[in-house]
Amino acid sequence: PISLLIVHPRVRKDFYREPVRRNEFARAHQDYPGPLCYNGGLFTPEDCGELLRDFPRVQSLMLGQGLLRNPALIRQARGGPPPTAEELRAFHDELYNSYLEAFHSGRNTIFHMKELWSYLSRLFEDSARPLKKIRKADRSAPYEAAVEEMFARPLRRDALWEESNIDLS
């Protein structure tokens, strides 16, 4: 028996360059009688709310890239505040130090952190220059200096950060 059907409405040839295929998810929503989980393309509280309004039988959401872009996405979708710079810094530092411990290698750690920054950098104003430095870093010292430069930037306060009040319980 299937306890939860997780649907990621993409195909391999799309990779992540094309929009999710919501029309295909609509078919699953209509035809499958059991519990459903939606996965793909949810980046803002508004995205989550829209999906739940359009597909009321959805019981859960997977927010992988959305949480990488905004670690406070769930909190915001429930009506809470956006992340603070201090929270983002604590998130980064905990992940960075955990990777250093797990990988026993600054180089491997930096490689993994670069992927995170491709998402997190969108949260900062004028992030192109420090992001370029992060991408070029191959040792801990240049990476950490570039991270300091990024965290010296103010956080963006635009549509990405609008508070919402969506029932995700």
Disulfide bonds with the S-S distance in Angstrom:
none
